[in-house]
Amino acid sequence: CEGGEEPTPSPTPTPTPTCDTPATHTIAQVQGAGDNSPVAGQDVRVEGVVTGDFQANGQLSGFYLQSAAPDGDPATSEGLFVFSSAPVKTGDRVLVSGKAIEFNGLTEISPATAVDVCGSGSVRPTVLDLPLDRGVTFERYENMLVTFKDDLAASEIYNLGRFGEILLAEGGRLWQPTDREGVDAEKDSRRSILLDDGSGVQNPARLPYHSEGSETVRLGDEVEDLTGVLTYGFDVYRVEPTRPVVFEAENPRPAAPRKVGGDVRVASLNTLNWFTTLDSRGATTAAERDRQLAKLVSTILALDPDAAGLMEVERNADVALNALVEALNAKAGAGTYKGITHPNPGTDAIQTALIYKPAKLTPVGAARSSSDPIFNRPPLVQTFRKADRKGGQSFTILVNHFKSKGCTDADGPATGADADQGDGQSCYNAKRVKQAEAVLDLIDNLRLKNALVVGDINAYGEEDPIHAFERGGLTSLSKEFVPAKDRYSYVFEGLSGELDHVLADRKLAKRVTGATIWHINADEGRFMDYNTEFNPPYLYGPGPYRSSDHDPLLIGLDL
């Protein structure tokens, strides 16, 4: 009627997409040739074939699809992740509508407003040959189905038990660049990839992967023809497998340390915070303490040393040391081992320690140490001779635990020369060099002959502290006797190297009959240690494997 308001027109409804609704973009157009999507934030519709369905409970809440008709540009990926619970299965040909986004570096469609299953199709995996060419990254393969041409070796299993992750590398494990000559860190970054388990579950009841004949995976074990979707998450490219993954046991557990010969055996081992005080640095409960002790006893008895330098023993007036000795003797026989009291154990919560067999060795004089303030864990120095008194040479062991590579301590962050210099040696390298020089001074000042320096030096094989020892006339016995492929005692962030060392002066070096590193710890996962909080119960055993995070060293002497 006249003067009335015009009626508001009804909005035209958006038609529900069907299989007849064409795609607005190719997957390659959504991905683009760079790290980020050129259409991020826009609504798109794409077509592809489902290559991986990870929608089950506890998985990734979506699926991967890939174009069956690539655009021919090697710089653009042909795959996308779709955040959706719409029912699909691998091999479905689907058209997907939704918003293109970058989610923590991953190009995906989220949310998907329509998923139409329109038939079936197939996509052949792209074959990847590592290392990638220089200048090429995994971005061009993001969300695509891939197969790795070469066998890939496990180089890190630190998060296998928690997140189901294994760092893999073509051509064998990855090495610390400062541990040995010839390490190409840039190339290593192009020959490695993370294997994930397609799950968001933390600390699953069972490990998602294992090696043939084993319930776990050791570093060095290999997988062949790894096939899955290459994706990105938590700042790293990773593979979500679409076929079963079983590793070949290329690095089986060594049942015993290699023979070292000689008439006196000396070991060095980091105990990984052997504490009798609960809920401190070591065990939280009495049950954990007993589990830890069982593993340490198994390790030491299998090494069968006549003397053993120990690191990370609780500094509590020898209570922890004596508990270890008592447990050893309960298995080996009364009086088999005896501890040496440290005359100056330092100010840290942990100290160096020493045990020996009275039937094989006799201490010569009292234990000594250093008062140099450069040490907060001073070395323990003890001279021994053979107990049979039938002549032979005496020798002196110096047990050490140098400053760690961490960049903070009780006094605050590392500064000046102790700050990280960007040379791969991390923080407090200057302090560790001074500690090495102080040990050399101690040898000179005490006029020690047949000196044997052992311990956790917290420096890799070609770092400045080791070079200081070598300039001072000491010989690395692992460099002398252990093949390069076996010369490691610790793994940090996927890189193997030797933090633990045994070095001899010129005279004693001539009496060394052999040296070995027993790989019972560094190649094993933390999920096998004494802790009970998250470790699957079926993986624990009282044997030596993963008794520490450092491998023990063993040498033979002909005295």
VOGU-3710 file (C-alpha; in Angstrom, 3 decimals, decimal comma):
1> ceggeeptps> 0,000/0,000/0,000  1,033/3,550/-0,505  3,603/4,829/1,955  4,414/1,328/3,242  7,920/-0,163/3,610  9,392/-2,224/0,800  9,570/-5,928/1,712  13,091/-7,283/2,426  14,024/-9,780/-0,262  14,907/-13,277/0,948
11> ptptptptcd> 18,599/-14,219/0,450  19,290/-16,645/-2,341  20,252/-19,917/-0,666  23,708/-21,238/-1,426  23,236/-24,506/-3,241  24,607/-27,555/-1,483  27,673/-28,730/-3,425  27,386/-32,023/-5,230  29,673/-34,039/-7,441  28,465/-31,823/-10,272
21> tpathtiaqv> 29,798/-28,731/-8,498  33,184/-28,143/-10,103  36,408/-27,330/-8,332  37,378/-23,663/-8,137  41,098/-24,342/-7,723  43,562/-27,088/-8,327  45,412/-28,360/-5,280  48,628/-26,956/-6,746  47,017/-23,504/-6,933  46,060/-23,739/-3,268
31> qgagdnspva> 49,555/-24,863/-2,312  51,472/-22,403/-4,471  55,193/-22,517/-5,116  56,240/-21,081/-1,750  55,962/-21,969/1,913  52,545/-20,320/2,301  49,358/-20,667/0,304  48,637/-17,754/-2,043  44,914/-18,179/-1,330  45,076/-18,534/2,456
41> gqdvrvegvv> 41,857/-17,266/4,020  39,784/-17,838/0,877  37,025/-20,355/0,285  38,079/-22,980/-2,233  36,833/-26,207/-3,747  39,369/-28,819/-4,845  39,337/-32,308/-6,271  41,644/-35,176/-5,405  42,080/-38,755/-4,305  42,259/-39,687/-0,621
51> tgdfqangql> 45,768/-40,984/0,071  45,595/-41,283/3,837  42,650/-41,440/6,234  43,588/-40,400/9,786  40,149/-39,680/11,229  39,945/-42,488/13,786  39,810/-41,666/17,468  43,185/-40,396/18,671  44,491/-39,779/15,158  44,885/-36,514/13,228
61> sgfylqsaap> 41,200/-35,536/12,797  41,306/-35,477/9,033  42,539/-36,979/5,810  44,982/-36,253/3,000  44,026/-35,905/-0,633  46,153/-35,518/-3,723  45,515/-34,452/-7,278  45,347/-37,252/-9,820  46,317/-34,734/-12,515  49,514/-32,922/-11,444
71> dgdpatsegl> 50,231/-29,494/-12,889  53,757/-30,415/-13,948  55,432/-27,740/-11,820  57,918/-29,472/-9,473  57,821/-26,519/-7,079  54,127/-26,929/-6,248  52,803/-29,687/-4,025  49,853/-31,747/-5,242  48,545/-32,658/-1,772  46,409/-31,110/0,975
81> fvfssapvkt> 45,290/-32,011/4,471  41,558/-31,734/5,112  40,397/-31,138/8,668  37,155/-33,095/8,617  35,228/-35,991/10,117  33,315/-36,735/6,912  33,476/-40,470/6,179  36,037/-41,235/3,476  38,485/-43,990/2,775  41,774/-44,268/0,954
91> gdrvlvsgka> 41,168/-44,356/-2,794  38,010/-42,250/-2,736  37,840/-39,493/-5,342  36,484/-36,477/-3,492  35,591/-32,851/-4,051  36,143/-30,763/-0,934  34,916/-27,274/-0,143  36,245/-25,142/2,682  38,648/-22,448/3,711  42,317/-22,659/2,747
101> iefnglteis> 44,535/-21,856/5,723  48,067/-22,150/7,034  47,931/-24,008/10,326  51,295/-23,837/12,085  53,020/-23,965/8,721  50,824/-26,657/7,140  48,629/-25,795/4,155  45,217/-27,326/4,714  41,493/-26,920/4,285  39,867/-26,134/7,612
111> patavdvcgs> 37,070/-26,342/8,205  35,765/-28,439/5,352  32,196/-27,345/4,629  31,507/-30,090/2,105  33,147/-33,427/1,289  31,614/-35,184/-1,685  32,713/-38,715/-2,529  32,432/-38,948/-6,302  34,049/-42,219/-7,240  37,422/-43,795/-6,803
121> gsvrptvldl> 40,936/-43,211/-8,048  44,561/-43,903/-7,338  47,774/-41,963/-6,883  51,225/-43,430/-7,241  53,661/-42,423/-4,489  56,350/-39,960/-5,498  59,738/-41,611/-5,064  62,136/-39,541/-2,955  65,874/-40,096/-3,054  67,718/-38,655/-0,063
131> pldrgvtfer> 69,630/-36,496/0,367  67,486/-33,919/-1,363  69,267/-31,797/-3,918  70,867/-28,658/-2,541  68,318/-25,849/-2,456  65,350/-28,231/-2,485  63,166/-28,649/0,604  60,350/-31,010/1,506  57,844/-28,171/1,012  57,255/-29,170/-2,605
141> yenmlvtfkd> 56,087/-32,594/-1,365  53,944/-31,337/1,527  50,856/-33,529/2,031  51,842/-35,814/-0,864  52,107/-39,596/-0,861  55,797/-40,533/-1,039  58,074/-43,560/-0,928  61,694/-43,282/0,156  64,011/-45,053/-2,239  66,823/-45,843/0,213
151> dlaaseiynl> 66,942/-47,701/3,495  66,613/-45,240/6,353  68,357/-45,716/9,687  66,974/-44,708/13,063  69,100/-41,833/14,335  66,968/-40,717/17,289  64,221/-42,471/19,264  63,996/-40,040/22,167  60,288/-39,380/21,556  59,278/-42,806/20,274
161> grfgeillae> 57,585/-43,719/23,545  55,895/-40,356/24,047  54,924/-39,102/20,586  55,615/-42,105/18,348  58,435/-40,312/16,540  61,700/-41,640/15,091  64,271/-39,485/13,325  65,478/-41,327/10,228  68,510/-40,734/8,045  69,681/-42,097/4,712
171> ggrlwqptdr> 73,220/-43,438/4,793  73,329/-44,237/8,507  73,064/-42,334/11,756  73,726/-38,606/12,075  76,891/-37,415/13,820  77,784/-34,441/15,962  79,841/-32,146/13,696  82,332/-31,474/16,505  82,854/-35,156/17,250  84,780/-36,076/14,109
181> egvdaekdsr> 86,051/-34,706/10,863  84,015/-34,885/7,667  80,540/-34,273/9,082  78,432/-32,180/6,685  75,613/-30,739/8,773  73,949/-29,097/5,793  73,866/-32,358/3,876  72,657/-34,188/6,979  69,631/-31,906/7,076  68,813/-33,018/3,521
191> rsillddgsg> 69,173/-36,737/4,253  66,954/-36,938/7,316  63,203/-37,103/7,897  60,980/-37,671/10,931  58,746/-40,740/11,058  55,504/-40,095/12,945  52,792/-42,554/13,922  49,695/-40,778/12,593  48,396/-40,345/16,125  47,851/-37,547/18,594
201> vqnparlpyh> 48,005/-39,897/21,575  50,866/-39,337/24,002  52,549/-42,164/25,907  50,649/-45,030/24,295  50,533/-48,364/26,104  52,643/-49,979/23,377  55,279/-48,588/21,062  53,960/-47,977/17,545  57,140/-49,372/15,965  59,568/-52,191/16,645
211> segsetvrlg> 62,416/-54,035/14,961  62,171/-57,636/13,830  62,711/-59,960/16,782  62,467/-57,113/19,281  59,855/-55,136/21,143  61,619/-51,850/20,495  63,849/-50,061/17,992  67,548/-49,353/18,450  69,445/-46,577/16,759  70,956/-47,921/13,580
221> devedltgvl> 68,030/-50,232/12,838  66,688/-49,626/9,337  63,401/-49,434/7,488  63,089/-49,958/3,743  60,547/-48,619/1,258  59,001/-46,282/3,809  55,711/-45,080/2,313  53,352/-42,478/3,681  52,128/-38,917/3,446  54,815/-36,295/3,900
231> tygfdvyrve> 53,399/-33,559/6,069  54,482/-30,808/8,468  53,909/-30,267/12,149  55,626/-28,915/15,248  58,189/-27,148/13,043  59,436/-30,245/11,237  58,568/-32,240/8,131  57,393/-35,735/8,941  55,945/-38,872/7,352  52,621/-40,342/8,417
241> ptrpvvfeae> 52,887/-43,950/7,197  50,177/-45,497/5,072  51,745/-48,966/5,064  52,990/-51,092/7,979  56,470/-50,155/9,196  58,804/-52,758/10,684  62,496/-52,106/11,187  65,293/-54,507/10,387  67,565/-55,091/13,383  70,773/-53,830/11,783
251> nprpaaprkv> 72,166/-52,860/15,191  71,292/-55,736/17,550  71,924/-55,428/21,253  75,452/-56,406/22,254  75,131/-59,126/24,867  78,505/-58,272/26,404  81,250/-55,709/25,900  83,927/-56,571/23,370  87,081/-58,138/24,728  89,798/-55,703/25,700
261> ggdvrvasln> 92,520/-58,074/26,924  95,062/-57,241/29,613  95,307/-58,261/33,235  93,488/-55,204/34,632  90,123/-53,904/33,409  89,052/-50,290/33,990  85,589/-48,902/33,245  84,020/-45,465/33,170  80,280/-44,918/33,379  77,785/-42,185/34,047
271> tlnwfttlds> 75,111/-43,573/36,383  72,344/-41,150/35,333  71,845/-39,665/38,785  72,154/-42,615/41,131  70,488/-41,151/44,237  69,323/-42,894/47,359  67,444/-39,723/48,331  64,045/-39,980/46,688  62,309/-37,343/44,583  65,479/-35,422/43,932
281> rgattaaerd> 67,505/-35,816/40,734  67,103/-39,571/40,529  64,308/-41,980/41,375  61,000/-40,585/42,592  59,910/-43,678/44,490  61,535/-46,596/46,259  60,333/-48,875/43,464  62,076/-46,720/40,873  65,239/-46,658/42,984  65,265/-50,448/43,137
291> rqlaklvsti> 64,730/-50,671/39,378  67,581/-48,246/38,757  69,893/-50,091/41,115  69,141/-53,423/39,444  70,135/-52,008/36,078  73,341/-50,435/37,386  74,353/-53,663/39,090  73,724/-55,630/35,905  75,830/-53,162/33,931  78,803/-53,153/36,269
301> laldpdaagl> 78,857/-56,907/36,763  78,760/-57,460/33,005  81,621/-55,000/32,508  83,495/-56,855/35,266  85,939/-54,007/35,909  88,754/-54,180/38,435  88,234/-50,439/38,884  85,396/-48,241/37,685  85,083/-44,471/37,673  81,512/-43,339/38,234
311> mevernadva> 79,748/-40,044/37,516  76,459/-38,609/38,758  76,504/-40,369/42,118  74,623/-38,528/44,836  76,905/-36,529/47,119  75,537/-37,702/50,464  78,494/-38,855/52,562  78,899/-42,076/50,533  75,404/-43,353/51,325  74,597/-43,761/47,614
321> lnalvealna> 78,048/-45,123/46,823  77,880/-47,679/49,638  74,372/-48,763/48,611  75,683/-49,494/45,132  78,681/-51,416/46,482  76,447/-53,453/48,776  74,140/-54,340/45,916  77,087/-55,359/43,745  78,511/-57,564/46,479  75,126/-59,128/47,146
331> kagagtykgi> 75,313/-60,479/43,590  79,047/-60,957/43,101  79,985/-62,108/46,579  80,923/-60,373/49,806  83,905/-58,078/49,480  84,082/-58,248/45,675  83,928/-54,462/45,373  84,876/-51,614/47,644  84,330/-47,887/47,319  86,880/-45,089/47,578
341> thpnpgtdai> 85,811/-42,100/49,674  86,251/-38,837/47,805  88,382/-36,417/49,868  86,808/-33,364/48,206  83,506/-34,280/46,560  82,642/-30,663/45,724  79,527/-28,549/46,030  77,209/-30,045/43,429  74,422/-32,479/44,300  76,380/-35,127/42,380
351> qtaliykpak> 79,990/-36,225/42,584  82,515/-38,468/40,938  83,117/-41,831/42,596  85,314/-44,889/42,312  84,942/-48,585/43,076  87,517/-51,353/42,800  88,125/-55,056/43,440  90,377/-55,533/46,496  91,287/-58,994/45,220  92,771/-57,471/42,078
361> ltpvgaarss> 93,964/-53,996/43,059  95,422/-52,346/46,117  95,225/-48,575/46,647  98,617/-46,898/46,932  98,256/-44,006/49,342  95,129/-42,023/50,074  92,730/-40,706/47,490  93,489/-37,177/46,333  91,698/-34,429/44,484  91,972/-30,809/43,399
371> sdpifnrppl> 91,143/-27,615/45,265  91,041/-25,551/42,074  87,792/-23,509/42,116  87,321/-24,216/38,404  85,729/-27,492/39,547  82,397/-27,777/41,328  82,705/-31,542/40,842  86,431/-32,046/41,553  88,252/-35,050/40,099  88,889/-38,104/42,250
381> vqtfrkadrk> 92,482/-39,341/42,052  93,629/-42,754/43,220  96,778/-44,755/42,528  96,562/-48,556/42,386  98,928/-51,474/42,081  98,098/-55,099/41,448  97,105/-56,913/44,622  99,210/-60,015/43,993  102,428/-58,030/44,749  104,202/-59,831/41,932
391> ggqsftilvn> 105,747/-56,722/40,512  104,095/-54,862/37,674  103,342/-51,223/37,192  101,120/-49,019/39,309  98,708/-46,631/37,618  96,626/-43,650/38,689  93,028/-43,085/37,704  91,560/-39,577/37,628  87,741/-39,644/37,578  86,142/-36,518/36,077
401> hfkskgctda> 82,806/-34,935/35,333  83,262/-31,611/33,555  80,822/-28,711/33,290  77,811/-29,509/31,155  76,890/-27,811/27,889  73,756/-26,251/29,351  73,730/-22,463/29,188  72,634/-21,739/32,759  73,932/-22,765/36,155  73,464/-21,732/39,790
411> dgpatgadad> 75,054/-18,359/39,071  72,834/-17,542/36,114  73,266/-17,655/32,342  76,638/-18,238/30,708  78,370/-14,991/29,778  81,548/-13,842/28,063  83,795/-16,630/26,858  81,470/-19,179/28,483  78,505/-18,108/26,364  77,695/-20,089/23,247
421> qgdgqscyna> 80,210/-18,954/20,635  78,260/-20,467/17,746  81,020/-22,973/16,979  79,025/-26,068/17,874  80,651/-26,514/21,290  77,763/-24,886/23,181  78,104/-23,026/26,475  80,933/-23,264/29,017  83,415/-24,578/26,485  85,988/-22,136/27,843
431> krvkqaeavl> 85,411/-23,478/31,347  85,779/-27,058/30,195  89,100/-26,159/28,548  90,267/-24,671/31,848  89,136/-27,835/33,621  91,149/-29,958/31,184  94,188/-27,767/31,776  93,665/-28,054/35,541  93,632/-31,855/35,265  96,898/-31,747/33,302
441> dlidnlrlkn> 98,364/-29,472/35,990  97,197/-31,927/38,637  99,020/-34,756/36,865  102,184/-32,654/36,750  101,951/-31,323/40,299  101,308/-34,741/41,797  104,009/-36,211/39,533  101,648/-38,939/38,451  102,990/-41,727/36,284  100,807/-44,035/34,234
451> alvvgdinay> 97,919/-41,559/34,463  94,488/-42,591/33,222  91,929/-39,795/32,804  88,348/-41,083/32,648  84,909/-39,602/32,786  82,115/-37,568/31,305  84,063/-34,659/29,842  80,940/-33,143/28,236  83,009/-32,473/25,124  82,903/-34,299/21,821
461> geedpihafe> 85,939/-35,863/20,207  87,191/-32,863/18,225  86,304/-30,136/20,686  88,732/-27,871/22,487  88,875/-29,710/25,851  89,849/-32,982/24,146  92,427/-31,164/22,045  93,811/-29,626/25,262  94,249/-33,114/26,712  95,921/-34,313/23,527
471> rggltslske> 98,274/-31,336/23,436  99,124/-32,186/27,031  100,359/-35,624/26,015  97,265/-37,755/26,599  95,984/-40,272/24,061  92,291/-40,881/23,445  91,948/-44,642/23,781  88,640/-44,717/21,937  90,203/-42,939/18,971  93,070/-45,409/19,172
481> fvpakdrysy> 91,080/-48,632/19,501  87,407/-48,092/18,606  86,329/-47,987/14,942  84,880/-44,628/13,939  81,409/-46,092/13,327  81,322/-47,342/16,935  82,915/-44,322/18,574  79,990/-42,678/20,328  78,579/-42,730/23,843  75,692/-40,273/23,766
491> vfeglsgeld> 72,926/-39,041/21,474  71,567/-35,505/21,643  68,871/-34,198/19,302  69,508/-37,018/16,863  73,279/-36,575/16,686  75,641/-39,260/17,991  79,022/-38,498/19,507  81,403/-39,294/22,323  81,028/-37,216/25,484  82,666/-39,876/27,657
501> hvladrklak> 86,379/-40,478/27,332  89,316/-42,482/28,585  92,746/-40,984/27,939  96,161/-42,280/28,938  99,544/-40,632/29,285  102,332/-41,698/26,951  103,775/-44,352/29,243  100,475/-45,982/30,154  99,189/-45,835/26,571  101,860/-48,407/25,685
511> rvtgatiwhi> 100,292/-50,820/28,178  96,725/-50,525/26,872  95,584/-53,786/25,276  92,195/-52,659/24,061  89,269/-50,308/24,533  85,586/-50,508/23,741  82,356/-48,587/24,190  79,513/-50,881/25,215  76,430/-49,609/23,369  73,747/-50,510/25,869
521> nadegrfmdy> 72,307/-47,063/26,516  72,723/-44,419/23,834  71,037/-46,612/21,201  68,108/-47,466/23,479  65,015/-45,370/24,197  64,391/-43,532/27,449  61,105/-45,455/27,635  63,162/-48,448/28,802  64,817/-46,899/31,843  63,837/-47,274/35,487
531> ntefnppyly> 61,124/-44,602/35,497  57,552/-45,748/35,990  55,584/-42,543/35,253  55,054/-43,095/31,538  57,194/-46,043/30,463  55,242/-49,074/29,221  55,664/-51,774/31,894  56,332/-54,517/29,340  59,580/-52,821/28,269  61,326/-52,761/31,643
541> gpgpyrssdh> 63,936/-55,335/32,481  66,566/-55,476/35,249  69,345/-55,991/32,714  71,883/-53,394/31,633  70,016/-51,913/28,671  69,189/-48,229/29,228  70,729/-48,248/32,685  71,879/-44,708/31,821  71,752/-42,270/28,931  75,530/-42,595/28,418
551> dplligldl> 77,329/-45,716/27,214  80,073/-47,117/29,479  83,687/-47,395/28,340  86,008/-50,294/29,148  89,758/-50,655/28,653  92,325/-53,362/29,255  95,784/-52,783/30,766  98,801/-55,050/30,776  100,524/-54,158/34,021
//
